[in-house]
Amino acid sequence: MGASKDLRQAMSTTLPPPLEEPAVHNLRLDVIFGALADPLRLTIVYKLMKESDAYDHPCGWFGFDRPKSSLTHHFKALREAGVIRQRQYGLERRSRLRTEDLEARFPGLLGLVASWAPS
């Protein structure tokens, strides 16, 4: 367990800082539900939960056939709701689910998303 924490600390010093997002204590369930009410955004979160590895993922990783402007809007809504964390890597933004923050604030919420099946 200590090695995992050491690895996370080492990675956090080499990663770009996260884009602006709400602090854990400011996460609001109504705002999160609003963000998750859109099927594409719910699919984004589901994919991050079920298929993600330990790295931040660029928009292209998700495999959506949508205009970039549309995807940018959806990722921004998830970030502003506090569901995902995004970092800027040059011209590219990469996303990761805020699993620990969401579980700390709303235990069981991600379990509901995990039991959802995208159509």
Jmol script that loads the backbone (N, CA, C; Angstrom):
load data "model"
ATOM      1  N   MET A   1       0.823  -1.189   0.000  1.00  0.00           N
ATOM      2  CA  MET A   1       0.000   0.000   0.000  1.00  0.00           C
ATOM      3  C   MET A   1       0.866   1.250   0.000  1.00  0.00           C
ATOM      4  N   GLY A   2       1.970   1.268   0.756  1.00  0.00           N
ATOM      5  CA  GLY A   2       2.848   2.414   0.793  1.00  0.00           C
ATOM      6  C   GLY A   2       3.483   2.695  -0.551  1.00  0.00           C
ATOM      7  N   ALA A   3       3.844   1.613  -1.277  1.00  0.00           N
ATOM      8  CA  ALA A   3       4.459   1.786  -2.597  1.00  0.00           C
ATOM      9  C   ALA A   3       3.488   2.443  -3.561  1.00  0.00           C
ATOM     10  N   SER A   4       2.213   2.064  -3.492  1.00  0.00           N
ATOM     11  CA  SER A   4       1.198   2.661  -4.363  1.00  0.00           C
ATOM     12  C   SER A   4       1.063   4.155  -4.077  1.00  0.00           C
ATOM     13  N   LYS A   5       1.070   4.505  -2.810  1.00  0.00           N
ATOM     14  CA  LYS A   5       0.973   5.921  -2.433  1.00  0.00           C
ATOM     15  C   LYS A   5       2.203   6.676  -2.921  1.00  0.00           C
ATOM     16  N   ASP A   6       3.404   6.068  -2.778  1.00  0.00           N
ATOM     17  CA  ASP A   6       4.627   6.699  -3.251  1.00  0.00           C
ATOM     18  C   ASP A   6       4.578   6.919  -4.760  1.00  0.00           C
ATOM     19  N   LEU A   7       4.059   5.939  -5.502  1.00  0.00           N
ATOM     20  CA  LEU A   7       3.947   6.055  -6.953  1.00  0.00           C
ATOM     21  C   LEU A   7       3.006   7.189  -7.327  1.00  0.00           C
ATOM     22  N   ARG A   8       1.853   7.259  -6.650  1.00  0.00           N
ATOM     23  CA  ARG A   8       0.899   8.348  -6.924  1.00  0.00           C
ATOM     24  C   ARG A   8       1.530   9.702  -6.646  1.00  0.00           C
ATOM     25  N   GLN A   9       2.281   9.829  -5.559  1.00  0.00           N
ATOM     26  CA  GLN A   9       2.931  11.091  -5.234  1.00  0.00           C
ATOM     27  C   GLN A   9       3.972  11.454  -6.288  1.00  0.00           C
ATOM     28  N   ALA A  10       4.755  10.475  -6.737  1.00  0.00           N
ATOM     29  CA  ALA A  10       5.756  10.733  -7.766  1.00  0.00           C
ATOM     30  C   ALA A  10       5.090  11.152  -9.069  1.00  0.00           C
ATOM     31  N   MET A  11       3.982  10.485  -9.437  1.00  0.00           N
ATOM     32  CA  MET A  11       3.276  10.825 -10.669  1.00  0.00           C
ATOM     33  C   MET A  11       2.675  12.215 -10.574  1.00  0.00           C
ATOM     34  N   SER A  12       2.150  12.573  -9.391  1.00  0.00           N
ATOM     35  CA  SER A  12       1.485  13.871  -9.260  1.00  0.00           C
ATOM     36  C   SER A  12       2.468  15.024  -9.428  1.00  0.00           C
ATOM     37  N   THR A  13       3.748  14.795  -9.180  1.00  0.00           N
ATOM     38  CA  THR A  13       4.719  15.863  -9.348  1.00  0.00           C
ATOM     39  C   THR A  13       5.134  16.025 -10.802  1.00  0.00           C
ATOM     40  N   THR A  14       4.882  15.005 -11.644  1.00  0.00           N
ATOM     41  CA  THR A  14       5.278  15.091 -13.042  1.00  0.00           C
ATOM     42  C   THR A  14       4.100  15.377 -13.967  1.00  0.00           C
ATOM     43  N   LEU A  15       2.896  15.307 -13.484  1.00  0.00           N
ATOM     44  CA  LEU A  15       1.708  15.547 -14.296  1.00  0.00           C
ATOM     45  C   LEU A  15       1.396  17.034 -14.360  1.00  0.00           C
ATOM     46  N   PRO A  16       0.797  17.478 -15.472  1.00  0.00           N
ATOM     47  CA  PRO A  16       0.315  18.871 -15.497  1.00  0.00           C
ATOM     48  C   PRO A  16      -0.762  19.045 -14.425  1.00  0.00           C
ATOM     49  N   PRO A  17      -0.950  20.241 -13.923  1.00  0.00           N
ATOM     50  CA  PRO A  17      -1.981  20.443 -12.900  1.00  0.00           C
ATOM     51  C   PRO A  17      -3.376  20.219 -13.486  1.00  0.00           C
ATOM     52  N   PRO A  18      -4.313  19.772 -12.659  1.00  0.00           N
ATOM     53  CA  PRO A  18      -5.683  19.611 -13.148  1.00  0.00           C
ATOM     54  C   PRO A  18      -6.292  20.957 -13.526  1.00  0.00           C
ATOM     55  N   LEU A  19      -7.205  20.922 -14.485  1.00  0.00           N
ATOM     56  CA  LEU A  19      -7.978  22.118 -14.813  1.00  0.00           C
ATOM     57  C   LEU A  19      -8.908  22.411 -13.647  1.00  0.00           C
ATOM     58  N   GLU A  20      -9.481  23.590 -13.634  1.00  0.00           N
ATOM     59  CA  GLU A  20     -10.345  23.999 -12.527  1.00  0.00           C
ATOM     60  C   GLU A  20     -11.500  23.017 -12.347  1.00  0.00           C
ATOM     61  N   GLU A  21     -11.726  22.614 -11.100  1.00  0.00           N
ATOM     62  CA  GLU A  21     -12.783  21.663 -10.752  1.00  0.00           C
ATOM     63  C   GLU A  21     -13.250  21.964  -9.330  1.00  0.00           C
ATOM     64  N   PRO A  22     -14.451  21.541  -8.971  1.00  0.00           N
ATOM     65  CA  PRO A  22     -14.913  21.789  -7.597  1.00  0.00           C
ATOM     66  C   PRO A  22     -14.148  20.922  -6.591  1.00  0.00           C
ATOM     67  N   ALA A  23     -13.926  21.474  -5.418  1.00  0.00           N
ATOM     68  CA  ALA A  23     -13.317  20.704  -4.335  1.00  0.00           C
ATOM     69  C   ALA A  23     -14.285  19.615  -3.887  1.00  0.00           C
ATOM     70  N   VAL A  24     -13.756  18.588  -3.263  1.00  0.00           N
ATOM     71  CA  VAL A  24     -14.591  17.456  -2.840  1.00  0.00           C
ATOM     72  C   VAL A  24     -15.764  17.919  -1.983  1.00  0.00           C
ATOM     73  N   HIS A  25     -15.515  18.802  -1.028  1.00  0.00           N
ATOM     74  CA  HIS A  25     -16.588  19.244  -0.130  1.00  0.00           C
ATOM     75  C   HIS A  25     -17.634  20.102  -0.849  1.00  0.00           C
ATOM     76  N   ASN A  26     -17.326  20.559  -2.058  1.00  0.00           N
ATOM     77  CA  ASN A  26     -18.286  21.355  -2.833  1.00  0.00           C
ATOM     78  C   ASN A  26     -19.048  20.548  -3.874  1.00  0.00           C
ATOM     79  N   LEU A  27     -18.782  19.247  -3.972  1.00  0.00           N
ATOM     80  CA  LEU A  27     -19.515  18.411  -4.926  1.00  0.00           C
ATOM     81  C   LEU A  27     -20.978  18.349  -4.504  1.00  0.00           C
ATOM     82  N   ARG A  28     -21.872  18.544  -5.471  1.00  0.00           N
ATOM     83  CA  ARG A  28     -23.312  18.535  -5.187  1.00  0.00           C
ATOM     84  C   ARG A  28     -23.972  17.421  -5.985  1.00  0.00           C
ATOM     85  N   LEU A  29     -24.776  16.632  -5.308  1.00  0.00           N
ATOM     86  CA  LEU A  29     -25.422  15.493  -5.942  1.00  0.00           C
ATOM     87  C   LEU A  29     -26.349  15.921  -7.067  1.00  0.00           C
ATOM     88  N   ASP A  30     -27.081  17.020  -6.900  1.00  0.00           N
ATOM     89  CA  ASP A  30     -27.989  17.461  -7.958  1.00  0.00           C
ATOM     90  C   ASP A  30     -27.224  17.859  -9.219  1.00  0.00           C
ATOM     91  N   VAL A  31     -26.056  18.462  -9.064  1.00  0.00           N
ATOM     92  CA  VAL A  31     -25.246  18.855 -10.213  1.00  0.00           C
ATOM     93  C   VAL A  31     -24.662  17.609 -10.896  1.00  0.00           C
ATOM     94  N   ILE A  32     -24.204  16.672 -10.100  1.00  0.00           N
ATOM     95  CA  ILE A  32     -23.669  15.420 -10.649  1.00  0.00           C
ATOM     96  C   ILE A  32     -24.760  14.661 -11.391  1.00  0.00           C
ATOM     97  N   PHE A  33     -25.942  14.552 -10.799  1.00  0.00           N
ATOM     98  CA  PHE A  33     -27.050  13.874 -11.487  1.00  0.00           C
ATOM     99  C   PHE A  33     -27.394  14.586 -12.795  1.00  0.00           C
ATOM    100  N   GLY A  34     -27.348  15.903 -12.789  1.00  0.00           N
ATOM    101  CA  GLY A  34     -27.611  16.650 -14.018  1.00  0.00           C
ATOM    102  C   GLY A  34     -26.601  16.316 -15.103  1.00  0.00           C
ATOM    103  N   ALA A  35     -25.333  16.213 -14.721  1.00  0.00           N
ATOM    104  CA  ALA A  35     -24.294  15.862 -15.695  1.00  0.00           C
ATOM    105  C   ALA A  35     -24.475  14.435 -16.194  1.00  0.00           C
ATOM    106  N   LEU A  36     -24.853  13.533 -15.304  1.00  0.00           N
ATOM    107  CA  LEU A  36     -25.006  12.125 -15.680  1.00  0.00           C
ATOM    108  C   LEU A  36     -26.328  11.842 -16.401  1.00  0.00           C
ATOM    109  N   ALA A  37     -27.222  12.818 -16.450  1.00  0.00           N
ATOM    110  CA  ALA A  37     -28.519  12.611 -17.104  1.00  0.00           C
ATOM    111  C   ALA A  37     -28.379  12.491 -18.620  1.00  0.00           C
ATOM    112  N   ASP A  38     -27.292  12.993 -19.166  1.00  0.00           N
ATOM    113  CA  ASP A  38     -27.068  12.888 -20.608  1.00  0.00           C
ATOM    114  C   ASP A  38     -26.462  11.512 -20.913  1.00  0.00           C
ATOM    115  N   PRO A  39     -27.047  10.750 -21.852  1.00  0.00           N
ATOM    116  CA  PRO A  39     -26.545   9.400 -22.140  1.00  0.00           C
ATOM    117  C   PRO A  39     -25.079   9.357 -22.588  1.00  0.00           C
ATOM    118  N   LEU A  40     -24.620  10.339 -23.337  1.00  0.00           N
ATOM    119  CA  LEU A  40     -23.219  10.326 -23.768  1.00  0.00           C
ATOM    120  C   LEU A  40     -22.290  10.531 -22.573  1.00  0.00           C
ATOM    121  N   ARG A  41     -22.647  11.454 -21.691  1.00  0.00           N
ATOM    122  CA  ARG A  41     -21.812  11.693 -20.512  1.00  0.00           C
ATOM    123  C   ARG A  41     -21.819  10.489 -19.585  1.00  0.00           C
ATOM    124  N   LEU A  42     -22.953   9.841 -19.443  1.00  0.00           N
ATOM    125  CA  LEU A  42     -23.025   8.627 -18.635  1.00  0.00           C
ATOM    126  C   LEU A  42     -22.143   7.538 -19.247  1.00  0.00           C
ATOM    127  N   THR A  43     -22.117   7.449 -20.568  1.00  0.00           N
ATOM    128  CA  THR A  43     -21.267   6.479 -21.257  1.00  0.00           C
ATOM    129  C   THR A  43     -19.790   6.793 -21.026  1.00  0.00           C
ATOM    130  N   ILE A  44     -19.427   8.067 -21.041  1.00  0.00           N
ATOM    131  CA  ILE A  44     -18.050   8.470 -20.763  1.00  0.00           C
ATOM    132  C   ILE A  44     -17.626   7.978 -19.385  1.00  0.00           C
ATOM    133  N   VAL A  45     -18.460   8.220 -18.392  1.00  0.00           N
ATOM    134  CA  VAL A  45     -18.143   7.816 -17.021  1.00  0.00           C
ATOM    135  C   VAL A  45     -18.074   6.294 -16.924  1.00  0.00           C
ATOM    136  N   TYR A  46     -19.008   5.615 -17.559  1.00  0.00           N
ATOM    137  CA  TYR A  46     -19.025   4.151 -17.548  1.00  0.00           C
ATOM    138  C   TYR A  46     -17.727   3.598 -18.153  1.00  0.00           C
ATOM    139  N   LYS A  47     -17.324   4.139 -19.295  1.00  0.00           N
ATOM    140  CA  LYS A  47     -16.084   3.682 -19.942  1.00  0.00           C
ATOM    141  C   LYS A  47     -14.871   3.943 -19.052  1.00  0.00           C
ATOM    142  N   LEU A  48     -14.835   5.089 -18.402  1.00  0.00           N
ATOM    143  CA  LEU A  48     -13.727   5.367 -17.502  1.00  0.00           C
ATOM    144  C   LEU A  48     -13.698   4.379 -16.341  1.00  0.00           C
ATOM    145  N   MET A  49     -14.856   3.971 -15.874  1.00  0.00           N
ATOM    146  CA  MET A  49     -14.927   3.013 -14.765  1.00  0.00           C
ATOM    147  C   MET A  49     -14.540   1.610 -15.202  1.00  0.00           C
ATOM    148  N   LYS A  50     -15.044   1.185 -16.329  1.00  0.00           N
ATOM    149  CA  LYS A  50     -14.924  -0.209 -16.736  1.00  0.00           C
ATOM    150  C   LYS A  50     -13.716  -0.524 -17.608  1.00  0.00           C
ATOM    151  N   GLU A  51     -13.239   0.455 -18.377  1.00  0.00           N
ATOM    152  CA  GLU A  51     -12.207   0.164 -19.371  1.00  0.00           C
ATOM    153  C   GLU A  51     -10.920   0.954 -19.172  1.00  0.00           C
ATOM    154  N   SER A  52     -10.894   1.832 -18.208  1.00  0.00           N
ATOM    155  CA  SER A  52      -9.745   2.706 -18.020  1.00  0.00           C
ATOM    156  C   SER A  52      -8.603   1.965 -17.339  1.00  0.00           C
ATOM    157  N   ASP A  53      -7.383   2.413 -17.652  1.00  0.00           N
ATOM    158  CA  ASP A  53      -6.226   1.932 -16.919  1.00  0.00           C
ATOM    159  C   ASP A  53      -5.756   3.069 -16.006  1.00  0.00           C
ATOM    160  N   ALA A  54      -4.531   3.086 -15.638  1.00  0.00           N
ATOM    161  CA  ALA A  54      -4.029   4.048 -14.654  1.00  0.00           C
ATOM    162  C   ALA A  54      -3.697   5.420 -15.231  1.00  0.00           C
ATOM    163  N   TYR A  55      -3.962   5.650 -16.508  1.00  0.00           N
ATOM    164  CA  TYR A  55      -3.559   6.902 -17.133  1.00  0.00           C
ATOM    165  C   TYR A  55      -4.747   7.777 -17.467  1.00  0.00           C
ATOM    166  N   ASP A  56      -4.473   9.056 -17.680  1.00  0.00           N
ATOM    167  CA  ASP A  56      -5.497   9.970 -18.186  1.00  0.00           C
ATOM    168  C   ASP A  56      -5.742   9.640 -19.654  1.00  0.00           C
ATOM    169  N   HIS A  57      -6.983   9.811 -20.113  1.00  0.00           N
ATOM    170  CA  HIS A  57      -7.344   9.413 -21.473  1.00  0.00           C
ATOM    171  C   HIS A  57      -7.744  10.603 -22.340  1.00  0.00           C
ATOM    172  N   PRO A  58      -7.207  10.662 -23.571  1.00  0.00           N
ATOM    173  CA  PRO A  58      -7.610  11.712 -24.501  1.00  0.00           C
ATOM    174  C   PRO A  58      -8.991  11.402 -25.075  1.00  0.00           C
ATOM    175  N   CYS A  59      -9.633  12.389 -25.670  1.00  0.00           N
ATOM    176  CA  CYS A  59     -10.973  12.202 -26.241  1.00  0.00           C
ATOM    177  C   CYS A  59     -11.023  11.061 -27.248  1.00  0.00           C
ATOM    178  N   GLY A  60      -9.978  10.908 -28.051  1.00  0.00           N
ATOM    179  CA  GLY A  60      -9.962   9.864 -29.067  1.00  0.00           C
ATOM    180  C   GLY A  60     -10.021   8.465 -28.498  1.00  0.00           C
ATOM    181  N   TRP A  61      -9.579   8.261 -27.259  1.00  0.00           N
ATOM    182  CA  TRP A  61      -9.607   6.950 -26.613  1.00  0.00           C
ATOM    183  C   TRP A  61     -11.032   6.417 -26.482  1.00  0.00           C
ATOM    184  N   PHE A  62     -12.000   7.308 -26.353  1.00  0.00           N
ATOM    185  CA  PHE A  62     -13.383   6.904 -26.123  1.00  0.00           C
ATOM    186  C   PHE A  62     -14.052   6.357 -27.378  1.00  0.00           C
ATOM    187  N   GLY A  63     -13.562   6.726 -28.548  1.00  0.00           N
ATOM    188  CA  GLY A  63     -14.074   6.195 -29.800  1.00  0.00           C
ATOM    189  C   GLY A  63     -15.430   6.735 -30.234  1.00  0.00           C
ATOM    190  N   PHE A  64     -15.776   7.935 -29.815  1.00  0.00           N
ATOM    191  CA  PHE A  64     -17.056   8.517 -30.203  1.00  0.00           C
ATOM    192  C   PHE A  64     -16.943   9.184 -31.569  1.00  0.00           C
ATOM    193  N   ASP A  65     -17.940   8.995 -32.391  1.00  0.00           N
ATOM    194  CA  ASP A  65     -17.984   9.637 -33.701  1.00  0.00           C
ATOM    195  C   ASP A  65     -18.845  10.894 -33.579  1.00  0.00           C
ATOM    196  N   ARG A  66     -18.276  11.900 -32.948  1.00  0.00           N
ATOM    197  CA  ARG A  66     -18.970  13.166 -32.704  1.00  0.00           C
ATOM    198  C   ARG A  66     -18.024  14.308 -33.025  1.00  0.00           C
ATOM    199  N   PRO A  67     -18.561  15.472 -33.340  1.00  0.00           N
ATOM    200  CA  PRO A  67     -17.687  16.634 -33.544  1.00  0.00           C
ATOM    201  C   PRO A  67     -16.910  16.964 -32.272  1.00  0.00           C
ATOM    202  N   LYS A  68     -15.696  17.429 -32.436  1.00  0.00           N
ATOM    203  CA  LYS A  68     -14.852  17.759 -31.293  1.00  0.00           C
ATOM    204  C   LYS A  68     -15.518  18.790 -30.381  1.00  0.00           C
ATOM    205  N   SER A  69     -16.215  19.757 -30.973  1.00  0.00           N
ATOM    206  CA  SER A  69     -16.869  20.791 -30.161  1.00  0.00           C
ATOM    207  C   SER A  69     -17.938  20.189 -29.261  1.00  0.00           C
ATOM    208  N   SER A  70     -18.659  19.195 -29.763  1.00  0.00           N
ATOM    209  CA  SER A  70     -19.686  18.520 -28.964  1.00  0.00           C
ATOM    210  C   SER A  70     -19.047  17.755 -27.804  1.00  0.00           C
ATOM    211  N   LEU A  71     -17.971  17.040 -28.096  1.00  0.00           N
ATOM    212  CA  LEU A  71     -17.287  16.281 -27.044  1.00  0.00           C
ATOM    213  C   LEU A  71     -16.693  17.212 -25.998  1.00  0.00           C
ATOM    214  N   THR A  72     -16.136  18.325 -26.446  1.00  0.00           N
ATOM    215  CA  THR A  72     -15.568  19.304 -25.516  1.00  0.00           C
ATOM    216  C   THR A  72     -16.638  19.769 -24.529  1.00  0.00           C
ATOM    217  N   HIS A  73     -17.825  20.037 -25.027  1.00  0.00           N
ATOM    218  CA  HIS A  73     -18.944  20.460 -24.177  1.00  0.00           C
ATOM    219  C   HIS A  73     -19.264  19.400 -23.125  1.00  0.00           C
ATOM    220  N   HIS A  74     -19.349  18.139 -23.534  1.00  0.00           N
ATOM    221  CA  HIS A  74     -19.705  17.058 -22.605  1.00  0.00           C
ATOM    222  C   HIS A  74     -18.623  16.836 -21.542  1.00  0.00           C
ATOM    223  N   PHE A  75     -17.363  16.860 -21.956  1.00  0.00           N
ATOM    224  CA  PHE A  75     -16.285  16.685 -20.984  1.00  0.00           C
ATOM    225  C   PHE A  75     -16.228  17.863 -20.012  1.00  0.00           C
ATOM    226  N   LYS A  76     -16.485  19.068 -20.503  1.00  0.00           N
ATOM    227  CA  LYS A  76     -16.499  20.249 -19.630  1.00  0.00           C
ATOM    228  C   LYS A  76     -17.623  20.137 -18.598  1.00  0.00           C
ATOM    229  N   ALA A  77     -18.795  19.675 -19.020  1.00  0.00           N
ATOM    230  CA  ALA A  77     -19.923  19.511 -18.092  1.00  0.00           C
ATOM    231  C   ALA A  77     -19.573  18.511 -16.993  1.00  0.00           C
ATOM    232  N   LEU A  78     -18.915  17.429 -17.360  1.00  0.00           N
ATOM    233  CA  LEU A  78     -18.516  16.426 -16.356  1.00  0.00           C
ATOM    234  C   LEU A  78     -17.455  16.984 -15.418  1.00  0.00           C
ATOM    235  N   ARG A  79     -16.506  17.749 -15.953  1.00  0.00           N
ATOM    236  CA  ARG A  79     -15.464  18.332 -15.111  1.00  0.00           C
ATOM    237  C   ARG A  79     -16.050  19.362 -14.160  1.00  0.00           C
ATOM    238  N   GLU A  80     -16.904  20.234 -14.670  1.00  0.00           N
ATOM    239  CA  GLU A  80     -17.477  21.276 -13.821  1.00  0.00           C
ATOM    240  C   GLU A  80     -18.407  20.708 -12.750  1.00  0.00           C
ATOM    241  N   ALA A  81     -18.987  19.541 -13.018  1.00  0.00           N
ATOM    242  CA  ALA A  81     -19.823  18.875 -12.014  1.00  0.00           C
ATOM    243  C   ALA A  81     -18.963  18.154 -10.977  1.00  0.00           C
ATOM    244  N   GLY A  82     -17.676  17.960 -11.288  1.00  0.00           N
ATOM    245  CA  GLY A  82     -16.780  17.277 -10.357  1.00  0.00           C
ATOM    246  C   GLY A  82     -16.674  15.787 -10.584  1.00  0.00           C
ATOM    247  N   VAL A  83     -17.167  15.301 -11.700  1.00  0.00           N
ATOM    248  CA  VAL A  83     -17.169  13.868 -11.975  1.00  0.00           C
ATOM    249  C   VAL A  83     -15.820  13.409 -12.531  1.00  0.00           C
ATOM    250  N   ILE A  84     -15.211  14.216 -13.379  1.00  0.00           N
ATOM    251  CA  ILE A  84     -13.912  13.862 -13.951  1.00  0.00           C
ATOM    252  C   ILE A  84     -12.888  14.931 -13.640  1.00  0.00           C
ATOM    253  N   ARG A  85     -11.644  14.536 -13.727  1.00  0.00           N
ATOM    254  CA  ARG A  85     -10.521  15.472 -13.625  1.00  0.00           C
ATOM    255  C   ARG A  85      -9.889  15.541 -15.007  1.00  0.00           C
ATOM    256  N   GLN A  86      -9.546  16.729 -15.455  1.00  0.00           N
ATOM    257  CA  GLN A  86      -8.891  16.889 -16.739  1.00  0.00           C
ATOM    258  C   GLN A  86      -7.573  17.621 -16.558  1.00  0.00           C
ATOM    259  N   ARG A  87      -6.595  17.209 -17.365  1.00  0.00           N
ATOM    260  CA  ARG A  87      -5.290  17.854 -17.401  1.00  0.00           C
ATOM    261  C   ARG A  87      -4.986  18.237 -18.843  1.00  0.00           C
ATOM    262  N   GLN A  88      -4.286  19.324 -19.003  1.00  0.00           N
ATOM    263  CA  GLN A  88      -3.915  19.808 -20.328  1.00  0.00           C
ATOM    264  C   GLN A  88      -2.517  19.309 -20.669  1.00  0.00           C
ATOM    265  N   TYR A  89      -2.407  18.542 -21.751  1.00  0.00           N
ATOM    266  CA  TYR A  89      -1.126  18.053 -22.265  1.00  0.00           C
ATOM    267  C   TYR A  89      -0.933  18.701 -23.633  1.00  0.00           C
ATOM    268  N   GLY A  90      -0.244  19.820 -23.689  1.00  0.00           N
ATOM    269  CA  GLY A  90      -0.103  20.545 -24.950  1.00  0.00           C
ATOM    270  C   GLY A  90      -1.469  21.005 -25.430  1.00  0.00           C
ATOM    271  N   LEU A  91      -1.868  20.574 -26.629  1.00  0.00           N
ATOM    272  CA  LEU A  91      -3.181  20.941 -27.173  1.00  0.00           C
ATOM    273  C   LEU A  91      -4.273  19.964 -26.773  1.00  0.00           C
ATOM    274  N   GLU A  92      -3.923  18.922 -26.060  1.00  0.00           N
ATOM    275  CA  GLU A  92      -4.864  17.841 -25.758  1.00  0.00           C
ATOM    276  C   GLU A  92      -5.243  17.835 -24.277  1.00  0.00           C
ATOM    277  N   ARG A  93      -6.532  17.623 -24.028  1.00  0.00           N
ATOM    278  CA  ARG A  93      -6.997  17.439 -22.653  1.00  0.00           C
ATOM    279  C   ARG A  93      -7.250  15.958 -22.432  1.00  0.00           C
ATOM    280  N   ARG A  94      -6.815  15.485 -21.290  1.00  0.00           N
ATOM    281  CA  ARG A  94      -7.013  14.077 -20.948  1.00  0.00           C
ATOM    282  C   ARG A  94      -7.841  13.997 -19.675  1.00  0.00           C
ATOM    283  N   SER A  95      -8.658  12.962 -19.623  1.00  0.00           N
ATOM    284  CA  SER A  95      -9.644  12.849 -18.544  1.00  0.00           C
ATOM    285  C   SER A  95      -9.434  11.594 -17.710  1.00  0.00           C
ATOM    286  N   ARG A  96      -9.857  11.706 -16.471  1.00  0.00           N
ATOM    287  CA  ARG A  96      -9.827  10.590 -15.532  1.00  0.00           C
ATOM    288  C   ARG A  96     -11.006  10.760 -14.580  1.00  0.00           C
ATOM    289  N   LEU A  97     -11.608   9.674 -14.178  1.00  0.00           N
ATOM    290  CA  LEU A  97     -12.719   9.698 -13.231  1.00  0.00           C
ATOM    291  C   LEU A  97     -12.197  10.055 -11.839  1.00  0.00           C
ATOM    292  N   ARG A  98     -12.924  10.871 -11.123  1.00  0.00           N
ATOM    293  CA  ARG A  98     -12.550  11.240  -9.746  1.00  0.00           C
ATOM    294  C   ARG A  98     -13.119  10.217  -8.769  1.00  0.00           C
ATOM    295  N   THR A  99     -12.697   8.991  -8.921  1.00  0.00           N
ATOM    296  CA  THR A  99     -13.253   7.869  -8.168  1.00  0.00           C
ATOM    297  C   THR A  99     -13.180   8.088  -6.659  1.00  0.00           C
ATOM    298  N   GLU A 100     -11.992   8.366  -6.151  1.00  0.00           N
ATOM    299  CA  GLU A 100     -11.828   8.510  -4.700  1.00  0.00           C
ATOM    300  C   GLU A 100     -12.663   9.668  -4.157  1.00  0.00           C
ATOM    301  N   ASP A 101     -12.679  10.788  -4.865  1.00  0.00           N
ATOM    302  CA  ASP A 101     -13.446  11.949  -4.415  1.00  0.00           C
ATOM    303  C   ASP A 101     -14.944  11.655  -4.398  1.00  0.00           C
ATOM    304  N   LEU A 102     -15.431  11.004  -5.462  1.00  0.00           N
ATOM    305  CA  LEU A 102     -16.866  10.698  -5.549  1.00  0.00           C
ATOM    306  C   LEU A 102     -17.278   9.681  -4.493  1.00  0.00           C
ATOM    307  N   GLU A 103     -16.442   8.677  -4.281  1.00  0.00           N
ATOM    308  CA  GLU A 103     -16.770   7.668  -3.260  1.00  0.00           C
ATOM    309  C   GLU A 103     -16.739   8.271  -1.855  1.00  0.00           C
ATOM    310  N   ALA A 104     -15.811   9.188  -1.618  1.00  0.00           N
ATOM    311  CA  ALA A 104     -15.740   9.830  -0.302  1.00  0.00           C
ATOM    312  C   ALA A 104     -16.972  10.692  -0.047  1.00  0.00           C
ATOM    313  N   ARG A 105     -17.418  11.402  -1.049  1.00  0.00           N
ATOM    314  CA  ARG A 105     -18.544  12.337  -0.888  1.00  0.00           C
ATOM    315  C   ARG A 105     -19.889  11.648  -0.996  1.00  0.00           C
ATOM    316  N   PHE A 106     -20.013  10.714  -1.955  1.00  0.00           N
ATOM    317  CA  PHE A 106     -21.289  10.030  -2.199  1.00  0.00           C
ATOM    318  C   PHE A 106     -21.065   8.523  -2.328  1.00  0.00           C
ATOM    319  N   PRO A 107     -20.854   7.835  -1.198  1.00  0.00           N
ATOM    320  CA  PRO A 107     -20.588   6.396  -1.253  1.00  0.00           C
ATOM    321  C   PRO A 107     -21.711   5.654  -1.983  1.00  0.00           C
ATOM    322  N   GLY A 108     -21.318   4.774  -2.897  1.00  0.00           N
ATOM    323  CA  GLY A 108     -22.285   3.974  -3.640  1.00  0.00           C
ATOM    324  C   GLY A 108     -22.729   4.558  -4.963  1.00  0.00           C
ATOM    325  N   LEU A 109     -22.473   5.836  -5.197  1.00  0.00           N
ATOM    326  CA  LEU A 109     -22.903   6.465  -6.445  1.00  0.00           C
ATOM    327  C   LEU A 109     -22.282   5.777  -7.657  1.00  0.00           C
ATOM    328  N   LEU A 110     -20.989   5.523  -7.610  1.00  0.00           N
ATOM    329  CA  LEU A 110     -20.329   4.901  -8.747  1.00  0.00           C
ATOM    330  C   LEU A 110     -20.777   3.452  -8.938  1.00  0.00           C
ATOM    331  N   GLY A 111     -21.211   2.811  -7.878  1.00  0.00           N
ATOM    332  CA  GLY A 111     -21.771   1.462  -8.001  1.00  0.00           C
ATOM    333  C   GLY A 111     -23.036   1.476  -8.845  1.00  0.00           C
ATOM    334  N   LEU A 112     -23.838   2.512  -8.724  1.00  0.00           N
ATOM    335  CA  LEU A 112     -25.038   2.646  -9.551  1.00  0.00           C
ATOM    336  C   LEU A 112     -24.666   2.820 -11.017  1.00  0.00           C
ATOM    337  N   VAL A 113     -23.652   3.633 -11.277  1.00  0.00           N
ATOM    338  CA  VAL A 113     -23.202   3.826 -12.656  1.00  0.00           C
ATOM    339  C   VAL A 113     -22.649   2.524 -13.213  1.00  0.00           C
ATOM    340  N   ALA A 114     -21.903   1.786 -12.394  1.00  0.00           N
ATOM    341  CA  ALA A 114     -21.314   0.525 -12.844  1.00  0.00           C
ATOM    342  C   ALA A 114     -22.372  -0.511 -13.192  1.00  0.00           C
ATOM    343  N   SER A 115     -23.527  -0.443 -12.547  1.00  0.00           N
ATOM    344  CA  SER A 115     -24.588  -1.423 -12.830  1.00  0.00           C
ATOM    345  C   SER A 115     -25.439  -1.038 -14.034  1.00  0.00           C
ATOM    346  N   TRP A 116     -25.233   0.163 -14.557  1.00  0.00           N
ATOM    347  CA  TRP A 116     -25.944   0.634 -15.740  1.00  0.00           C
ATOM    348  C   TRP A 116     -25.325  -0.010 -16.968  1.00  0.00           C
ATOM    349  N   ALA A 117     -26.119  -0.351 -17.947  1.00  0.00           N
ATOM    350  CA  ALA A 117     -25.589  -0.951 -19.183  1.00  0.00           C
ATOM    351  C   ALA A 117     -25.879  -0.014 -20.353  1.00  0.00           C
ATOM    352  N   PRO A 118     -24.803   0.496 -20.998  1.00  0.00           N
ATOM    353  CA  PRO A 118     -25.024   1.381 -22.154  1.00  0.00           C
ATOM    354  C   PRO A 118     -25.716   0.637 -23.287  1.00  0.00           C
ATOM    355  N   SER A 119     -26.565   1.364 -24.019  1.00  0.00           N
ATOM    356  CA  SER A 119     -27.275   0.720 -25.133  1.00  0.00           C
ATOM    357  C   SER A 119     -26.555   0.912 -26.433  1.00  0.00           C
TER     358      SER A 119
END
end "model"
wireframe off; spacefill off
backbone 0.3
color backbone group
